[in-house]
Structures are given as structure tokens and as C-alpha cells.
């Protein structure tokens, strides 16, 4: 009896243990399932955030490029309208736009309505594209491509460009005549002087650019991406999906063009790690339910917090990256910046101490004046970056109608003071350089004094520019800012900077300081602005070493330079003269006549200025003055005044006319003024042509 009771008790305990284990297994399995689906939700939320941020960054980059292209096509249309009576000028217009926009623009074209220029035939479409030779070197290829084989009247971009009075983006197509690759085109109408639409300006955005941007959207190893046009046509096609396979899709519209971008992630890829973890958990549960319950609970807690923390950190990092991209996009970034101003070379750089900063610089040319500024916002981080963006926009807005440096500072100060609830201020230097005279008017609002490097007699003097103690902008409205003036000679150099340069510290807390800065500038004197900025930046990095950057560092270098070419007295050098004239980027109708006049004058010097077999040099300098283009041809040969030589009598036949005099006759015919002087043992022939 006792044994039977004992067996029954043992059986009861076994059954109780079984049920306890079963309940524990159910509880643990339920916990594991809850944890699994919670983690699945967190992973999906993190993927959504990451996909959204990646799409936002890609949209921003595409918007920046499309906005630049829309500006370019509008600019090209306006220039074409200005030269509407000169069809041959369209070659220079397309070439100038492609050159100005740099690598961001692959090709541009101008197409006119049927028989608009009778001399050009039924089709007249001019195109300039960026090509590469067999050595991989880039060059611009300009030609007329309209023909029966390339009947652009039938193309979508031409038809819509004529009928839609705004920028219009085409569906993707393969351009076999202009860009010669798969592309999307932006067209804009061209009007004649009566306001009638007579043609279309066109710029191309290669699909290769969009594909390159889309590749950054591949946030998982097996994820896909696509871009579709307004009509639903695949620009970057999405791959074929597998029937029965589940996918997560995130989409975003490109605001500027209406295209849609998408990131496609298979569920099995998105949750692959989570499923492997679930299998491991199941195996471990079979080994020890009690121990596994603790591990699952603890690991699940940590995993959930880690996913949430990583998602938050990634979100903040992505937002800061977007903010930095937007901030840097506001600053000039095409160097050298002015293709039509060879008398200017400008280079600037901002190095923020954090992801975003408060330093700024800006410059542009209006009405033959260079407007420029350098500023430093008090504080750092996102608040300073917002004030920086506002200040840069104010500078462009005010200088659009104002060219007095003191008034520019005054208007900016009043605008910033009215909205300065955070009591932030900006030290600012504003300069206005007249390109023809070299007169520099400036106003310093509490900023570091710029450095002037002056070139004279093969020597360089370095001095700090004299500045008045005006208040920084944003502190007090209606402050009476005062301007100052100085004059720059050709090859003079002005260097502007923020206190992040002079106050850069090494590990011993010693600062870079003014003396080291001047010594560094003296070392790089005579170089071009980019080389000077690179050199000074390298010297600061060497001085600071591994010490963390504590403040934003900004440098802006401006060189007011003279265009010149030096040749040997060798006729074989003449082709370089023609290349130099092309480099001056003169109007097409003047370039050929000026090149011919210079060639006649320079050949005359090469043949007669120096004794036979004696080596010498010929220098040609160019500058603009009072609406003229001026050329000085100088040599150290024997004194010779070609203007006093008797000109050839062109009424005589070639047999009757004596040798000589024809060259100076041709130069006089082609130029508006030809004068000679002997100075410092040099022959100087001055040629002037009205622009």
C-alpha cells in the first residue's frame, strides 16, 4: 500500500514537473515570439527611417543638379535671345554655358523652328557636348546637328519646349546626335525681339548621373532601387520581383521634376539576422528552458535598446549630413569661378569644426564689380549654421541693388538686428572691387583685417589692410558703418580669413597667430589662390597636429591678375598665340580679327627685333579698360617704331607695290588704335579694340 502511494506520488510529481516544464516552455516560447515580433517592428521602423533619410539625401543632390541645369537653360535662352539676329553666335552661347557649368553639364543645345534662318537651311540646331579624346582628356565639341537624319522637329523636347513657357523635363531617351548617350533633357523656349517663340534651349542630364546617385540608396546588400518619370517610365528600372516573395518599399517624390525614387528590400533580407537569432534561441531553449528564459529576456532588452539607439543615432547623423550638404551647397564651389573674367582668380574654403558651422564666404560679379564677403557667426553648431545661411542670402539680396560697401553692411545689419532674438552677431568683411580700375571699397564689421600681398618690381610686400572698428552686424540697428578704399594693381592678392585660422591651437595651447600666418603667406606669395589656401591649410594642420579643431576655419583668396603670354622669337610659337587668344574668351566676332592683328604684329617683332640667330622674347599682355580690350606687345630688341613706317599702297598691283608696310596697314585696319613707345630699353606697341 505504501509503495503504491509512493509510486502515485512520484507519478504526480512527474506529471507536475511535466506541466511545469510545459507551462514554462509555453511562457518562454510566448516571450520569445513577443520579443521576435517587437524586434521585427523595431527593425522595420529603423529601415524606414534609414530609407527615408537616404531618399531625402538623394533627392537633395538631384534637386541641386536639376536646379543648376534649369538656371543654365534659362540663362542660355536669354543669351540666345540677345544674339537672336546673329545665328553664328549660338555656337559660342552653347559652348560658354557648358564651360561655365563645368562637369555638372554634359551637353547643351539651341534649336530653331523650321527655316527660321534661311541661310542655315531647314534645320538649325547647335550643340556643344563634353567629350574625351583618346588620352582621356576632356574637351568641348561644338557643331550643328540638325538634319534629315536628326529631325528634331519630331522630338518631344522640341515640341514641348515651344509650347510650354517654363522649364520642361523630357522622358528618358537615347540621344544619338547631341549627348550621344541615354539622357533626360530640360528645354526652355527662346523668343525673338517681338516676343514670339522661335526656338528651344536644351540641356541634358545623363541617366548615368541618376544611376550613380541611386547606387547610394542600396542600404542592404540585396536591396534594389528605382527611379520613374512623371509618366511612369523607368529611368533606373527596378528588377523583376520573385512571385511569393514579400518586399518592403519606401518611395519619395523629387520635388523639382516630379520623378519618384524607391528603395525595395526583400523581407527575408530585412529580417535575416532576426530569423537566425530566433533559430538559435529555439535550440538553446531545448537545452535549458530556465537559463534560456533569462538570456532571452536580457538579450531581447539589450537588442531592443540597441536598435532604438542606433536608429536614433543614424537619424541624427543623417540629418546633420543633409544640413551640411545644404550649407555647403550655398557657398560658391566652381573654381576658377569666372570664365569671362581672366583678370580674376578666386578660391575659397570652409572647414567646419562640427558637422555644420557658422563661417561663410561668398562672391560674384555684377556690372564689372566683384562683390565678396567673409563672415563668422558667434556660436557653433546648428543655430550658427542657420544664421550663416540667413547672412549669405542677405548678402546676395542687398548687393543685387547696392554697390556701396558701407550701405551693404548697414542694410544687412538692420535686417539681422530686427530678427535677432538669440542675440547672435556676425563679424563681417564686405568688399566691392571695380575690375576696370582696381579700386577696392570695403567695410569691416568687427572682422579680422585681411592681408594684402602687393607685387612690384619682382618683389612682394605683405601688409595687414587698415580697417576701421565698426561693430559686428546684428548687434545694434542703424549703426553708422563707414567704408574705406584702396587700389589694387595687377597681380595684387587679397587674403581674407576667420579667427579659426589665427586661433588654431596645438596640444600645448599655443595659437597659430598672425605672425605664423604672415610667414606662411610670404612662403606661398606668387602662387595662385587655390595653392595659397592649400599651403596655409597644410601649415595650420602641421602646427595643430593631432589636436582637435576647436573653431570653424574659412579662407578666401582673390588675385587681381593680368592676362599675359611670353614667347620666344620663333615663328613656331605663333600657334600658342592663337590658343592664348581663345583662352581670353572674347566675343566670336572679335576673336578672329584680334588674333590676325596680334599675329601680324608679333611676327614682325620675331623677324626684325633681334639680330639673326639671337634668342629673345616677345610678351603680349591683355586687359580691359573703359569698354575696350587692350594689348601691349613688348620686346627688348632694337628700337623700331612700326607706326612711322610707310603703309603699303593697296591701290597698286602686287608687282608694282614695294615690299613691306602691308602688316602695319592690316593692323591699323583691324584695331581702333595703334600707338608705340620706347620705354626702359623696350619696344612697346599698344593695340586697342572697342568691345
BAKOLSE-18080 format. One line per field, with one value per residue (C-alpha): residue number from 1; residue in three letters; x, y, z. Coordinates in steps of 0.001 Angstrom, whole numbers. Layout:
<recs>
seq	[NUM,...]
type	[ALA,...]
x	[X,...]
y	[Y,...]
z	[Z,...]
</recs>
This chain:
<recs>
seq	[1,2,3,4,5,6,7,8,9,10,11,12,13,14,15,16,17,18,19,20,21,22,23,24,25,26,27,28,29,30,31,32,33,34,35,36,37,38,39,40,41,42,43,44,45,46,47,48,49,50,51,52,53,54,55,56,57,58,59,60,61,62,63,64,65,66,67,68,69,70,71,72,73,74,75,76,77,78,79,80,81,82,83,84,85,86,87,88,89,90,91,92,93,94,95,96,97,98,99,100,101,102,103,104,105,106,107,108,109,110,111,112,113,114,115,116,117,118,119,120,121,122,123,124,125,126,127,128,129,130,131,132,133,134,135,136,137,138,139,140,141,142,143,144,145,146,147,148,149,150,151,152,153,154,155,156,157,158,159,160,161,162,163,164,165,166,167,168,169,170,171,172,173,174,175,176,177,178,179,180,181,182,183,184,185,186,187,188,189,190,191,192,193,194,195,196,197,198,199,200,201,202,203,204,205,206,207,208,209,210,211,212,213,214,215,216,217,218,219,220,221,222,223,224,225,226,227,228,229,230,231,232,233,234,235,236,237,238,239,240,241,242,243,244,245,246,247,248,249,250,251,252,253,254,255,256,257,258,259,260,261,262,263,264,265,266,267,268,269,270,271,272,273,274,275,276,277,278,279,280,281,282,283,284,285,286,287,288,289,290,291,292,293,294,295,296,297,298,299,300,301,302,303,304,305,306,307,308,309,310,311,312,313,314,315,316,317,318,319,320,321,322,323,324,325,326,327,328,329,330,331,332,333,334,335,336,337,338,339,340,341,342,343,344,345,346,347,348,349,350,351,352,353,354,355,356,357,358,359,360,361,362,363,364,365,366,367,368,369,370,371,372,373,374,375,376,377,378,379,380,381,382,383,384,385,386,387,388,389,390,391,392,393,394,395,396,397,398,399,400,401,402,403,404,405,406,407,408,409,410,411,412,413,414,415,416,417,418,419,420,421,422,423,424,425,426,427,428,429,430,431,432,433,434,435,436,437,438,439,440,441,442,443,444,445,446,447,448,449,450,451,452,453,454,455,456,457,458,459,460,461,462,463,464,465,466,467,468,469,470,471,472,473,474,475,476,477,478,479,480,481,482,483,484,485,486,487,488,489,490,491,492,493,494,495,496,497,498,499,500,501,502,503,504,505,506,507,508,509,510,511,512,513,514,515,516,517,518,519,520,521,522,523,524,525,526,527,528,529,530,531,532,533,534,535,536,537,538,539,540,541,542,543,544,545,546,547,548,549,550,551,552,553,554,555,556,557,558,559,560,561,562,563,564,565,566,567,568,569,570,571,572,573,574,575,576,577,578,579,580,581,582,583,584,585,586,587,588,589,590,591,592,593,594,595,596,597,598,599,600,601,602,603,604,605,606,607,608,609,610,611,612,613,614,615,616,617,618,619,620,621,622,623,624,625,626,627,628,629,630,631,632,633,634,635,636,637,638,639,640,641,642,643,644,645,646,647,648,649,650,651,652,653,654,655,656,657,658,659,660,661,662,663,664,665,666,667,668,669,670,671,672,673,674,675,676,677,678,679,680,681,682,683,684,685,686,687,688,689,690,691]
type	[UNK,UNK,UNK,UNK,UNK,UNK,UNK,UNK,UNK,UNK,UNK,UNK,UNK,UNK,UNK,UNK,UNK,UNK,UNK,UNK,UNK,UNK,UNK,UNK,UNK,UNK,UNK,UNK,UNK,UNK,UNK,UNK,UNK,UNK,UNK,UNK,UNK,UNK,UNK,UNK,UNK,UNK,UNK,UNK,UNK,UNK,UNK,UNK,UNK,UNK,UNK,UNK,UNK,UNK,UNK,UNK,UNK,UNK,UNK,UNK,UNK,UNK,UNK,UNK,UNK,UNK,UNK,UNK,UNK,UNK,UNK,UNK,UNK,UNK,UNK,UNK,UNK,UNK,UNK,UNK,UNK,UNK,UNK,UNK,UNK,UNK,UNK,UNK,UNK,UNK,UNK,UNK,UNK,UNK,UNK,UNK,UNK,UNK,UNK,UNK,UNK,UNK,UNK,UNK,UNK,UNK,UNK,UNK,UNK,UNK,UNK,UNK,UNK,UNK,UNK,UNK,UNK,UNK,UNK,UNK,UNK,UNK,UNK,UNK,UNK,UNK,UNK,UNK,UNK,UNK,UNK,UNK,UNK,UNK,UNK,UNK,UNK,UNK,UNK,UNK,UNK,UNK,UNK,UNK,UNK,UNK,UNK,UNK,UNK,UNK,UNK,UNK,UNK,UNK,UNK,UNK,UNK,UNK,UNK,UNK,UNK,UNK,UNK,UNK,UNK,UNK,UNK,UNK,UNK,UNK,UNK,UNK,UNK,UNK,UNK,UNK,UNK,UNK,UNK,UNK,UNK,UNK,UNK,UNK,UNK,UNK,UNK,UNK,UNK,UNK,UNK,UNK,UNK,UNK,UNK,UNK,UNK,UNK,UNK,UNK,UNK,UNK,UNK,UNK,UNK,UNK,UNK,UNK,UNK,UNK,UNK,UNK,UNK,UNK,UNK,UNK,UNK,UNK,UNK,UNK,UNK,UNK,UNK,UNK,UNK,UNK,UNK,UNK,UNK,UNK,UNK,UNK,UNK,UNK,UNK,UNK,UNK,UNK,UNK,UNK,UNK,UNK,UNK,UNK,UNK,UNK,UNK,UNK,UNK,UNK,UNK,UNK,UNK,UNK,UNK,UNK,UNK,UNK,UNK,UNK,UNK,UNK,UNK,UNK,UNK,UNK,UNK,UNK,UNK,UNK,UNK,UNK,UNK,UNK,UNK,UNK,UNK,UNK,UNK,UNK,UNK,UNK,UNK,UNK,UNK,UNK,UNK,UNK,UNK,UNK,UNK,UNK,UNK,UNK,UNK,UNK,UNK,UNK,UNK,UNK,UNK,UNK,UNK,UNK,UNK,UNK,UNK,UNK,UNK,UNK,UNK,UNK,UNK,UNK,UNK,UNK,UNK,UNK,UNK,UNK,UNK,UNK,UNK,UNK,UNK,UNK,UNK,UNK,UNK,UNK,UNK,UNK,UNK,UNK,UNK,UNK,UNK,UNK,UNK,UNK,UNK,UNK,UNK,UNK,UNK,UNK,UNK,UNK,UNK,UNK,UNK,UNK,UNK,UNK,UNK,UNK,UNK,UNK,UNK,UNK,UNK,UNK,UNK,UNK,UNK,UNK,UNK,UNK,UNK,UNK,UNK,UNK,UNK,UNK,UNK,UNK,UNK,UNK,UNK,UNK,UNK,UNK,UNK,UNK,UNK,UNK,UNK,UNK,UNK,UNK,UNK,UNK,UNK,UNK,UNK,UNK,UNK,UNK,UNK,UNK,UNK,UNK,UNK,UNK,UNK,UNK,UNK,UNK,UNK,UNK,UNK,UNK,UNK,UNK,UNK,UNK,UNK,UNK,UNK,UNK,UNK,UNK,UNK,UNK,UNK,UNK,UNK,UNK,UNK,UNK,UNK,UNK,UNK,UNK,UNK,UNK,UNK,UNK,UNK,UNK,UNK,UNK,UNK,UNK,UNK,UNK,UNK,UNK,UNK,UNK,UNK,UNK,UNK,UNK,UNK,UNK,UNK,UNK,UNK,UNK,UNK,UNK,UNK,UNK,UNK,UNK,UNK,UNK,UNK,UNK,UNK,UNK,UNK,UNK,UNK,UNK,UNK,UNK,UNK,UNK,UNK,UNK,UNK,UNK,UNK,UNK,UNK,UNK,UNK,UNK,UNK,UNK,UNK,UNK,UNK,UNK,UNK,UNK,UNK,UNK,UNK,UNK,UNK,UNK,UNK,UNK,UNK,UNK,UNK,UNK,UNK,UNK,UNK,UNK,UNK,UNK,UNK,UNK,UNK,UNK,UNK,UNK,UNK,UNK,UNK,UNK,UNK,UNK,UNK,UNK,UNK,UNK,UNK,UNK,UNK,UNK,UNK,UNK,UNK,UNK,UNK,UNK,UNK,UNK,UNK,UNK,UNK,UNK,UNK,UNK,UNK,UNK,UNK,UNK,UNK,UNK,UNK,UNK,UNK,UNK,UNK,UNK,UNK,UNK,UNK,UNK,UNK,UNK,UNK,UNK,UNK,UNK,UNK,UNK,UNK,UNK,UNK,UNK,UNK,UNK,UNK,UNK,UNK,UNK,UNK,UNK,UNK,UNK,UNK,UNK,UNK,UNK,UNK,UNK,UNK,UNK,UNK,UNK,UNK,UNK,UNK,UNK,UNK,UNK,UNK,UNK,UNK,UNK,UNK,UNK,UNK,UNK,UNK,UNK,UNK,UNK,UNK,UNK,UNK,UNK,UNK,UNK,UNK,UNK,UNK,UNK,UNK,UNK,UNK,UNK,UNK,UNK,UNK,UNK,UNK,UNK,UNK,UNK,UNK,UNK,UNK,UNK,UNK,UNK,UNK,UNK,UNK,UNK,UNK,UNK,UNK,UNK,UNK,UNK,UNK,UNK,UNK,UNK,UNK,UNK,UNK,UNK,UNK,UNK,UNK,UNK,UNK,UNK,UNK,UNK,UNK,UNK,UNK,UNK,UNK,UNK,UNK,UNK,UNK,UNK,UNK,UNK,UNK,UNK,UNK,UNK,UNK,UNK,UNK,UNK,UNK]
x	[0,2761,4731,1661,1132,4803,4591,1457,3215,6205,3889,2110,5397,6461,3202,3551,7108,5897,3162,5551,8048,5243,3938,7474,8114,4879,5712,9254,8145,5483,8096,10397,7608,6716,10367,10715,7801,8839,12342,10830,8818,11887,13995,11289,10992,14774,14815,12001,13934,17145,15447,13655,16910,18767,15972,15959,19710,19466,16542,18556,21518,19249,17366,20639,21766,18367,18060,21515,20535,17268,19214,21674,18972,17178,20469,21282,17820,18223,21691,20392,17558,20132,22033,18899,19972,23374,22871,26601,26770,24741,27908,29573,26418,26199,29959,30026,27191,28809,32162,30579,28626,31648,31270,27638,26561,27327,25783,23662,21897,19854,17316,15227,11965,11930,13750,13989,17413,17106,20890,21112,18551,15526,17200,19440,20362,23659,25050,28092,28977,31730,33895,37105,40000,41929,44089,41017,41370,38122,37359,34292,32874,30593,28744,25437,23499,20089,19468,17051,18701,18251,14844,14432,11064,9575,11172,9233,11610,11366,7578,7015,9819,7924,4523,5338,6560,8687,11378,10121,11788,11508,11009,14256,15537,18759,20234,22236,23178,23957,24815,25195,24013,20860,19654,16827,16526,15365,14050,13060,11545,13519,11721,12599,12554,8807,8185,7394,8648,11182,13294,14205,17214,18158,20453,20971,21138,22752,20991,24441,24368,20991,22158,25249,23114,20698,23541,23914,20360,21403,21292,21200,23300,20351,18129,17012,16367,14422,13613,10498,9457,6194,4706,5759,8648,11624,14675,16556,14483,13577,14466,11916,10472,10083,6458,5528,8430,7467,9074,9277,9095,9895,9134,9782,8996,11710,10110,11794,10918,8130,10138,9680,12533,12053,14082,12916,14070,13049,11570,13914,16904,15483,14836,17592,19594,16462,15393,18830,18596,15177,16545,19421,17004,14881,17908,19071,15557,15716,18998,17815,14480,15197,18640,17405,14463,16864,19180,16321,14822,18158,19363,15987,16057,19579,18771,15688,17577,20493,18250,16430,19698,21291,18190,18210,21948,21600,18709,20689,23763,21767,20039,23391,24797,21816,22273,25984,25190,22651,25043,27994,25741,25038,28722,30475,32117,33096,36787,38076,34695,34718,35389,34729,36938,40533,41603,40214,41213,39281,39286,37528,37174,35191,36332,33666,34733,31498,29150,27727,29305,28804,31529,30645,32119,30540,31447,30050,30459,27814,28264,32063,32357,33412,31230,32687,32400,33745,31869,31975,28782,29081,28499,28685,26526,23026,21987,25127,24563,21024,22314,25077,22504,20444,23525,24646,21139,21025,24393,23104,19812,21359,24197,21694,20787,23545,27270,28368,30194,29021,25383,25632,26809,24147,21226,22430,22867,19362,17756,19656,19102,15322,15129,17977,16040,19001,21424,23840,26088,28318,31753,31761,34087,32406,34391,33474,36282,35925,37522,38476,40165,41251,39582,38587,35897,35414,33668,34907,32289,34416,36199,39879,41822,42584,46136,47261,50145,51410,53651,56114,59499,59630,59221,56245,55212,52808,50687,47545,44782,43892,40342,38009,36486,32855,30530,29727,26377,23281,24092,22547,20247,21083,24782,26674,29050,31983,33639,37290,39111,42370,43566,44813,47382,47566,48804,47980,46475,43975,43667,40619,40103,38228,39726,39669,42970,44910,43381,44037,45727,48222,48354,50334,47504,49741,47898,48881,48719,49207,52987,52816,50012,52072,55122,53032,51632,55133,56202,53412,53473,53272,51170,47533,44723,43986,47691,47924,44842,46113,49534,48221,45801,48700,50800,47924,47442,51164,51109,47948,48975,46535,44777,41029,39814,38030,36618,35442,38226,37466,39830,39081,41892,41432,44045,43546,45695,46767,46499,49860,51846,55617,57057,60492,61345,60482,57699,56898,55489,52633,50087,50382,49348,46100,45416,46012,43529,40937,41682,40746,37178,36474,33266,33405,33082,36201,38354,39421,40257,42170,44075,45035,46198,48261,49773,50901,52433,54143,55564,57009,58792,60036,61542,63093,63506,66537,69664,69692,70371,69989,67452,64918,61409,58116,55488,51790,49633,45849,43446,40048,39606,36632,34831,38000,40236,43897,47036,50652,53320,56796,60313,63922,65140,66483,64375,61795,58552,56303,53696,56124,56688,55034,51940,51513,49584,46855,45697,48842,49134,51247,54030,54100,53809,57190,57933,56871,54192,51327,51474,51093,48399,46450,46916,45642,42613,41732,42333,40781,44072,47756,50491,54201,56652,60222,60462,63109,65006,61874,59676,56016,53259,49789,46734,43201,39879,36431,34283]
y	[0,2431,1519,2096,5519,6334,5419,7501,10466,10067,9900,13030,14847,13747,14973,18222,18629,17944,20545,22998,22444,22678,25913,27260,26275,27966,31084,31190,30473,33183,35568,34660,35240,38605,39575,38417,40495,43518,43327,42854,46031,47945,46749,47765,51191,51657,50571,53021,55868,54941,54558,57868,59656,58091,59079,62587,62964,61637,63962,66919,66111,65619,68847,70796,69482,69931,73461,74287,72878,74831,78002,77155,76537,79775,81684,80135,81077,84688,84970,83409,85960,88749,87401,86295,88225,86522,82796,82037,83369,80342,78224,80472,80546,76746,76413,79149,77562,74079,75613,77754,74899,72570,68788,69192,69811,67197,68874,71851,72807,75501,74538,76857,76471,75294,77686,80381,81336,80878,80885,77905,75770,73913,72602,74674,73030,73921,71546,71577,68391,67416,64764,62924,62235,59004,60094,60587,64394,66386,68931,70741,69686,72262,71586,71880,68591,69376,67352,64985,62150,64106,65740,67404,68883,65466,65162,65558,68073,70451,70341,70884,73454,75575,75258,75290,78653,77146,74537,71155,67812,65097,61393,59378,58681,57883,60999,59716,63164,65538,63915,60515,58615,57849,61128,63319,66797,70104,72558,76216,78465,81142,84296,86778,90509,90572,88118,85224,81721,80819,78098,75957,75924,72465,70949,67231,65258,61857,58834,57765,60563,59426,55811,56816,58686,55764,53348,55126,54024,50346,50279,46455,44013,42625,45713,47299,50857,52545,55984,56544,59590,61533,59219,56139,55316,53647,55919,53473,50272,48148,44453,41703,40523,36846,35628,34858,36838,39730,43145,46395,49512,53127,55900,59632,62230,64523,67926,69720,67212,65038,61808,59072,57241,53934,51557,47924,45490,41795,40772,37791,40154,42708,40149,37638,38332,38264,34873,33396,34660,33023,29655,29935,30801,27748,25448,26946,26630,22873,22768,24700,26467,28228,29514,30424,32405,34712,35027,35754,38376,40098,39823,40959,44007,44928,44259,46447,49319,48924,49004,52035,53778,53003,54205,57454,57984,57222,59644,62431,61674,61675,64930,66567,65253,66707,70018,70075,69295,72122,74542,73739,73918,77574,78508,79019,75757,76170,77138,79023,80766,83335,82049,85509,87386,86295,89239,87446,84259,83444,80447,79897,77098,76491,73791,73440,72323,70305,68827,72303,75656,79406,80631,81887,83407,84475,86320,87079,89630,92213,95214,94725,94725,91814,91657,89481,88885,86717,86289,84465,83859,83856,80365,76979,74118,74228,77709,79291,77489,78915,82457,81797,80798,83919,86173,84743,85171,88760,89493,88326,90194,93520,93525,92899,96609,98173,98591,100836,98714,100770,100656,96902,96406,98837,97121,93664,94868,96369,93199,90887,93130,93101,89299,88607,87038,84791,87754,86242,88516,88180,89641,90530,91948,93281,94258,95724,95607,97618,95358,98052,100471,98115,100386,98362,99775,97825,97888,95855,94962,93711,91078,90146,92547,90972,90686,92438,90966,93554,92643,95285,95028,91252,91735,91050,93226,91861,94106,93952,96044,99141,98692,100885,99461,99096,96933,93369,93140,92055,93866,97326,98586,101839,101717,104195,101885,103545,102348,102631,102481,101237,100409,97050,96799,93830,90655,92084,89498,89880,87123,87008,84585,83935,83691,79894,80339,82559,80955,77343,75674,72852,70412,72989,75531,77793,79625,79799,83595,86490,86107,82456,83333,86144,83879,81197,83719,85013,81440,80976,84502,84468,81287,81060,81402,77648,76896,79620,78322,74720,75783,77762,74926,72457,74740,75022,71227,70711,73226,71817,68163,65713,68393,68598,71549,73952,76547,76836,77790,79809,81309,83352,84330,86819,87610,90640,89483,90448,88066,87667,85275,85163,83595,83074,84949,81845,81695,78162,79826,81519,78670,79262,82882,81723,79369,82256,84486,81662,81450,85143,84110,87174,87582,85401,88326,89983,86931,86268,89907,90421,87173,88251,91709,90270,87642,90290,92484,89598,88049,91465,91559,87968,88647,92101,92976,90748,90093,86806,83726,85808,84478,86927,87123,88719,89384,90098,91445,91945,93898,95600,99362,101686,99271,98409,95361,96478,94577,95578,93831,94372,93186,94050,94214,97138,100306,100212,102192,100370,103174,105513,103128,103979,101899,99810,101380,98812,100534,99278,95795,93186,93622,97431,97571,97699,95091,95960,98099,95658,94219,97563,98533,95393,96005,99594,98353,95722,97738,101041,102463,101590,103501,102940,103971,103111,102686,101072,99834,98075,98463,98657,98536,99253,97942,98924,97489,98589,95800]
z	[0,987,-2116,-4292,-2676,-3180,-6865,-7254,-5556,-7841,-10846,-9603,-9201,-12670,-14083,-12128,-13422,-16931,-16640,-15018,-17819,-20376,-18864,-18623,-22243,-23344,-21348,-22671,-26231,-25950,-24624,-27485,-30005,-28495,-28495,-32094,-33370,-31286,-32746,-36210,-35736,-34489,-37429,-39869,-38230,-38373,-42029,-42795,-41182,-42920,-46306,-45826,-44968,-47896,-50283,-48834,-49372,-52921,-53647,-52361,-54599,-57633,-56837,-56621,-60023,-61729,-60301,-61671,-65080,-65121,-64312,-67090,-69723,-68803,-68937,-72313,-73651,-72533,-74096,-77319,-77385,-77027,-80081,-81932,-85068,-85141,-85748,-85688,-82121,-80975,-81182,-78570,-76416,-76059,-75630,-72965,-70953,-70963,-69977,-67230,-65636,-65571,-65071,-63890,-67534,-70191,-73237,-74283,-77474,-79186,-81885,-84053,-85909,-89498,-91902,-89184,-90558,-94323,-94698,-92336,-94141,-92875,-89704,-87457,-84151,-82455,-79830,-77543,-75670,-73278,-74985,-74176,-76519,-76728,-73774,-71606,-71613,-71624,-74348,-75669,-79071,-80766,-84024,-85881,-85728,-87254,-90436,-92106,-90146,-86926,-87436,-84065,-85113,-84329,-80897,-77685,-76099,-79081,-79328,-75583,-75404,-77961,-76282,-72547,-71226,-68464,-67919,-69151,-68389,-71030,-70595,-70771,-74285,-76133,-77765,-80753,-82083,-79188,-75840,-77566,-74512,-72560,-71115,-69843,-71342,-69884,-72514,-72375,-75087,-76978,-78092,-80801,-80201,-80913,-78091,-80421,-79610,-82325,-80794,-77818,-75470,-74211,-71554,-70902,-67652,-68357,-66891,-65709,-63115,-61768,-61698,-59747,-57194,-56979,-56170,-52804,-51971,-51719,-47920,-47727,-49713,-51726,-51764,-55023,-56167,-58958,-60354,-62512,-64541,-64368,-66988,-65040,-67359,-65671,-65543,-63309,-63722,-60732,-61079,-61594,-58290,-57366,-57073,-53485,-52048,-49749,-50118,-48193,-50440,-49492,-52020,-52311,-54968,-56379,-55862,-58766,-61504,-60109,-60525,-57933,-56233,-54443,-52263,-52371,-49650,-49567,-46212,-45956,-46304,-43880,-41155,-41966,-38796,-36675,-38044,-37422,-33874,-33483,-34607,-32142,-29365,-30154,-29980,-26696,-25229,-25790,-23867,-20833,-20559,-17308,-18329,-21796,-20401,-18561,-21568,-23978,-21717,-21122,-24734,-26073,-23812,-24937,-28604,-28474,-26834,-29216,-32296,-30959,-30080,-33448,-35277,-33313,-33828,-37537,-37827,-36156,-38234,-41480,-40612,-39852,-43140,-45002,-43167,-44052,-47706,-47833,-46115,-48385,-51467,-50641,-50984,-54348,-55356,-59015,-59288,-61158,-61000,-63823,-67333,-68814,-66330,-66820,-64642,-61592,-59821,-56663,-54343,-51016,-48487,-45276,-42832,-40085,-36605,-36349,-38942,-39566,-38781,-38711,-41089,-44554,-47675,-50937,-54138,-57563,-60386,-61304,-63602,-63796,-59996,-57795,-54661,-51906,-48171,-45348,-42067,-38734,-36718,-32944,-31592,-33277,-34491,-35958,-34603,-36085,-39398,-39651,-39046,-41596,-44239,-43498,-43709,-47044,-48508,-47225,-48866,-52269,-51807,-50748,-53304,-56106,-55900,-53781,-54566,-51682,-49100,-46097,-47250,-47826,-44234,-42941,-44685,-43613,-40031,-39868,-41246,-38883,-35827,-36324,-36081,-33650,-30762,-29848,-29531,-32039,-34082,-37149,-37759,-41447,-44090,-47257,-50355,-53764,-56370,-59604,-62206,-64694,-62245,-59458,-56861,-53787,-51500,-48283,-44924,-41969,-39335,-36444,-38562,-38790,-41008,-44418,-45750,-48961,-50991,-53497,-56454,-57690,-59442,-58873,-55115,-52831,-49890,-47277,-45093,-42975,-44514,-42461,-41101,-39020,-35796,-36954,-34836,-35948,-37751,-35823,-32571,-32967,-35690,-37532,-36620,-38896,-40789,-42550,-45759,-46775,-50102,-51548,-55061,-56300,-59073,-61404,-59651,-56213,-53878,-51024,-48396,-46077,-43196,-39960,-36465,-36773,-38635,-36215,-33084,-34109,-31108,-30764,-27844,-25785,-26255,-28352,-31147,-34814,-34609,-37036,-37370,-38437,-40851,-42467,-42627,-44334,-46850,-47562,-48340,-50905,-52391,-56178,-56349,-57414,-54797,-54547,-53970,-51308,-49441,-49690,-48423,-45448,-44567,-44610,-42363,-39870,-39878,-39237,-36376,-34746,-35142,-33554,-31517,-32201,-34283,-31931,-34350,-37953,-40375,-43517,-46102,-49237,-51640,-54500,-57130,-59400,-62284,-65751,-68686,-70474,-72706,-73274,-76460,-77970,-81165,-83140,-85739,-84494,-81336,-83251,-82697,-78925,-79529,-81175,-78243,-75832,-77684,-77450,-73718,-73345,-74228,-76394,-78420,-81522,-83947,-82426,-81742,-85363,-86211,-82949,-83467,-87000,-85857,-82978,-85257,-87796,-85057,-83207,-86403,-87257,-83855,-84175,-87605,-87109,-83385,-82726,-84799,-86695,-84504,-81315,-78796,-77403,-76012,-77022,-74344,-75060,-72217,-72265,-70108,-70288,-69817,-70388,-72665,-74640,-74883,-74796,-75857,-75141,-77263,-75778,-76646,-75712,-79320,-81321,-81272,-84052,-84443,-86930,-86805,-88587,-91454,-94722,-95211,-98314,-101179,-101685,-104857,-106643,-108072,-106275,-108901,-108535,-104736,-102857,-100183,-96607,-94964,-95535,-91995,-90139,-92677,-91747,-88004,-88372,-90277,-87682,-84474,-83340,-82009,-82573,-80668,-79972,-77264,-76274,-72504,-70276,-73371,-74619,-77684,-76577,-79180,-77765,-79662,-78581,-79806,-78691,-77245]
</recs>
